[in-house]
């Protein structure tokens, strides 16, 4: 498949509309839509300097998204539809949840004046099937996403590839997709095909990639545990059979218990 056909960086240029009202003034008209009212503690200055998407305001994000939606070729709808709460979908493995993940979810949540954000988390079986084994179990990954302030609903049975039947069934208005993923050689090509189809329907919105992140490859090594966690099962504690065992024997037994990756 031609990677350039799926949301290349050029797709995200905000195209002006001569003769029409400014994006900012148009967005201001939607003040009657219920506000999202999410408390967000301000980031530190050091974080603002390091991570480029941290400082994006809701207006910044909505202006950017509107430019993409209104200029999309073959779009079936315009920004926003019926001045209502939009259902936006994001999916992923979400293994070792990073600042990059949550900043993408933040952009998806703030992409319209009112958003109901649905996040799909791929099962362990799907990850294995597509050669992307997870470090943490499906249940743990879903729980991490559930506790993110931007998320309204966690979808545990997320399909690997998004299609029109899925978005109709789940009543999804837009699928959020991180820009630059289409030219990333490590991004799954099967998933890209699904995003490409959604783009043709005018149902994809961009989230901007965060720079300055620490590589997750260096953060947590992949384990071979079948428990879905980065730690393998600890060896069993040797049994001291004699009730009159000395304190030294007990201490020796306890010292043999350790996690494999701390050896």
N, C-alpha and C positions, 0 to 999 in steps of 0.2 A: 504494500500500500504506500502511496505517496504521502510521506509525513507532512509535506507542505500543505496538504489538503485539510489538515486538522489544526485549526487555531494556531497558525504561526504567529510570531510576534507582531507581524504587520497587521494582523487582524484586529489588534487592540488599539490602533490609532484612532483617537477621537476625531471624527469628521465633522466639520462645521456645517451648519444648515443656514445658508444665507437667506435673509428675509424672514426668518423665524425668530421667536423669542429665545433669549439665552437659556441654557440648560439650568442655571442657578434659579432664574425666576420661575421657570416651569416647575422645578422641584418644590419651590416654596409654596406653590398652589396646593400641595397635598397635605397641608397642615391639619386638615380635618380627619385624616386617617389616624387611628389610635397609635399613640407613640409606643415605642418598644420598651422604654423605661428600664434600661439595663444599667446597673451601676458598674462603672469601670474605673478602678483606681488609676490615677495618672502614671505613666511610665517614667522612669528616672531619665535624666539627661544622658547618662551613659548608654542606656538602651536605645534612646532616640538616635544617638550617633552611630550605634552599631547595626541596628536592624532597620532597614529602610522603610518597611511598611507599617511600623509602629505608629508613626505620626499621621497616618492617613485619617482624616475626619470622615464622618458619615457623609457629608456633602461631597468631599473628594471622591469617595467610593461610588456614590450614586451618580455623580456627573460622569465619571469614567464608564460605568456600566451602561448608563443611558446612551452615551455616544456609540457604544458598541451595538446595543440592541437596535437603535434606530437606524444604524447604517448597515445592518446585516443583510446580506444578499439572500433573498428567498424567505425573509422572515414572515411569519404568519400572524404576529401580534406586535404591538408597539409598547413602549414603556410609559407608565405601568398599565396593566389591564384593569379596567373598571374601578380604579382607585381603591383597591382592596388589598388585604394581606396576601402576599405572594408566598407560595410554597416552593422553597429552594432546596435542592438536593446536592449533597456532597457524599462521595464514597471513598473508601480506602481500606488499607490493612490497619493503619494506625497502631503500628507496632513501635514500641519505645516512643510514645507521644512527645513531640518536640514543639518548640516555639513556632517553628514553621507551620505545623499542623494547626495550632490554635489561632495563629494570625490569618491563615486561610479561612478558617471557620468564622472568624470575626468579619472578614470582608464579605463572606457569603451572607452573614446575618444582617449586615448593614447595606447590602446592595440595593435595597428598596426602602422606602419610608416605613413599611411594615412587612416583616418577613417571619414566616414559620419555617425554621430550619430543620430539615430531616437529614440525618447522617447515617449512611449505610456502612456497616462493618462486615468485611468478608469473613466467612467461616474458616476454621482451620483446614477443613477438607478442600475448599476452593483454593486456598493459598498453596496447599501441597500440590493440588492438581495442576496449578499454573506455575510451578517451580518458584514459588515465593513463600517458603515456610516462615511462619511467625515465631518469634521468640516467646511471646506471651500467649496464653490461651485466649480463645474467642470470648469467653466470659469476662476475663480481665480487661480485654481491649474494649469491650462494650461498656464496661463499668467506668473506665477512664473517660470515654466520650460522654457518658451520662452526666458526669460531674463538671463538664465544661459549661461555663456560663452562657455561651452563645447557642447551645443546642436545645431544641425544643422536643425532638423525638429521635430515639435511636432505633435503627432498623437492623436487627440481627441477621435477617435472611437476605442480605443484599446480594443481588446478582453480580457476577463478574463483569458482564457487559450490559450497559443501559440500552434499552430499546423503546420504541414507541408504546408497546403494550404495557411495559413497566410504568412509564410516566403517566399513562392514562389511568392505570389501576390505582396508583398511589396519588393521583391528582397533583402531580408535580408540574409547576409552571416553568421552572428553569433548572438546569443542571449547571452547577458551578465547576469550572475547570481551570486549573492553574496554568497561566500563560507560560510558554516555553516547553511544556511537557511534550508537545508534538515533535520537537526536535531532540528530545532526550533519548539517546539510544537505549537506555535502561528501562524506559517506560514500556509497559506491556502493549504489544501491537493489537491484541484482541480487544482490550479496553479502548484503545484509540479508535478502533473502527466504530464502536458504539457512540463515542463522543462525536465522531465525524457525522454520523447519521443524525444525531440530535442538532448539530450545527446547521445541517441542511433544512431542518424544520424551524430554525430560528429559536431554538430552546436552550442555547448555551450562553452563559455569561462568564466573563473572565474574573479571576482573582490574580493579583500581581504577585510574582515570586518574591520571597524575602531573601535578601542577601545578608551575608555576615553570620550565617548559622554554622555551628559546629557540625562536622561530619558525623552522622549516626554510625558510620562504620567503625569509628574510633571509640564511640561511647559505650556500646554494649556488644560483647562478642556473642556470636551465635552458638547456642548450646545444642547438644544432641538429645536433650531430655524429651520424653514423651509426655511430660506433664505440662508442656506449653509454657515453661518459665525459664529464665536464664540460669537457674540453679538446678543442678542434678540432685537426685534424692541422696540424702546424707546416709553414710553407712550406719547400720544398727549399732546401738550401744551394747558393748560386750556385757553379758550377764555375770554378775558376781554371785556365785551360788551360795557361798557361806555367809550366813547372817552376821557372823563375827568378823567380817572382812575389815581390814585396817583402813584408816582414812587415806593412806597412800595408795591403796588398791583402787579406791573409788575415784580419786583424783586422776590416776593413770587412765582409768576407763573413760572418764569424761573428756580427757584431752585427746582421745582418739576420734571424737566426733567433730567433724568440720565439713564445710561445703567444698566440693571438688574444686571450684574455681578460686578458692582462697588458699590452695596448697602452694 
